[in-house]
Structure formats: C-alpha cells, structure tokens
Amino acid sequence: MAQITVCGIDLGSRSVKIAVMAKPSPEEDLEIKQLERLDTIQFYREYGRKHEGKLAVNFEALGLPKVDKLVTTGYGRNTLEVAGGETIPELKAHVKGAIFQTGLRDFTLVDLGGQDSKIIQVKRGRMIDFLTNDKCAASSGRYLENMANVLGMTLEELGEYSDEPVELSSTCAVFGESELIGQIVEGVPLRNLAAGVNATIVKRILPLLRSFQGDLLIFTGGVAHNQAVKDLLKEETGREIIIPPEPQFNGAIGCAVYALEELEDEENN
C-alpha cells in the first residue's frame, strides 16, 4: 500500500481545527503532517460554501493537500455536513485523539472547549461513560476570554495565576463580568481575581468528575493551555494530569485516526 494521507476537521464553536496526517507505509506509524486553526466565522466566510445541503470546503485555498479520506466532527457537526467527508460523534473523535496522542487506554478525559465541556471515562480503549455540558459557557474557553478582557489580560497572562484565588459567587459567563468589575472597584488585586476566575473553571467541573473513577486525567481542549487551571485541577482532585502534545487539536487528530482505520479496514476486506 502506498502512502495514505487523511484529514480530520473539528468544527468547533470558536475555532475550526484541521489535522492532516499520513502513514508513509504499512510498517510506519501514522504521523502529523499539518495542523491549522482558524476562527470559526472566518472559516465559514472565506473557505466554505453551502452546496446541495452540505458544506463545500475550498481545501486548495486552505493550502491543504489532496487526501484519501476526510472525517469531520465538532460543535457544528449537526448543522452542516462537510461535502466529501464522513461525520463522527465528538466523543468518539476525542477518545481516539487522546489514545493516539498519549498511548494510554485507561483514563478519564476532560475536554474544555470554546463553549462546552466533556468528561469521558475510557477503559481498555473504549468509552464506558460520559457527561457533557453545552448549556452554560462557565466551564469553557468563552468564560476565560470574557474574564480576561475585563481584567485587561491576555489568556496567557490569566493562566499564570492560581495562588490565593478570590471566591467568585457567579459562575455565569455573562454575570461574572459584572461581579469582576465590582471586585475591581473594591480594590481587589487583579492577580487574586485572575486566580479566582481559574478556580471557578475547576469548581464547575469538580461535581462532574466525582462520578468518574481512576487516578489519571487527560486534559484537552483550548483551556488545557491554561497552566493555572491544570495546577488547580491537580490540587483539587489529587489525580495525575496529562496534557497531550496538541490538546486543542485532539478532536481533529481523532478524526484523522478514524479515517485511517476505515481505509485500512476497507483494504483488508
């Protein structure tokens, strides 16, 4: 079999992640060749057009090579199917991505994305239980973005603060802004407010995590780039936290892994 090239696309609420991966020969492992992340609105405006009820993507304009199979998933999967591609559930994509990136098969996956959160129990490489929250953005990247803007910080700066967090009563991504402003007026140091914001993220997902056993958490999604959230999550749960090399691309990588598996099954049958 000649080289196989596959592409996975995670149509997120805030950004679209693309992973192009290749398997040079049957004896070699699947490897990442290209990763791209675009603002979701920019992606649809500049590279996608609805055609016959599906989303036709201009892959040439994106600078992507021709691939043998395309698989998509993500926040937008129920609104528009990508032409020429197969669609799989988010949970399946994220499990496959986590297994590929870490080599582990027994873990609890915590994925905190742009507007939703997912917790998945994986045993022997199979999903056995899960909880998702897409009703509220308070445990997501959207919440961190809003709070960072109020504090006048970048997301990177926000992620530096975990010590002496201020207790924030509002866990709503909208009303939390008013509470922060009130605390600033009271003269509360920004570092303590930033730590409080990060602690709020963890506080929101702790009740969900109590239903899942195991000492190992794999942390993915854009929020996984926040070091303070990782530190607070470890402190509050007492569990080992592993962040894979590409946490924000985990879903797209999982799609590409699934694409290769499907092609190899077709070849063998």
C-alpha angles and dihedrals in degrees: 000000000000123000114305119214120193136178131210124193125193108198098206128185093243103022140011115231122202127192123188112193134177139198106205095197140349090265096052130076127250109264137190113252104170137008123191131179124191135175107263096234091047090050094053093041099048107025109024135068129176110243125174091341096310136091111256108203122204097225093173091058089050090056093242123147126237109275135201094227137010124204125180138190140155148093091322097047095104095049103052133006117218113243114245093016140097120236124219132181118272094239093056091048094050094047092051091046093051093049092049095047098045106024088228125131103183116059148101113256118214111191117182110183138171098291108356143043132220131193116190130182112215124191123178090348095306131107110242102168140004146177126200134189120196096145097082131033095208094104095044144082091264090065091050091049092051094047093045089054091052091049092046092238136127117242088251092056092046090055091061096070125081104127123102097356118200113237108248113198097195115075093178117113090221104038090041089073092061091048092051092050090051091051091049090052088052089058099249109162114257092231091060092047091050090051088049091054091052092046090052091059090055093043090057095056101038093084089053093049093054089075092060125077129210138078097247128079124185107205118205140159129068092297089064087077088068105095094193093056089050092050093047092046090053091046094049098042102033088220130129111260120210121188112194120226093262107028096165093050095048095110094047091048090050090053091052091049090052090049091056092047091053093049092049091049090052090049093050093047 
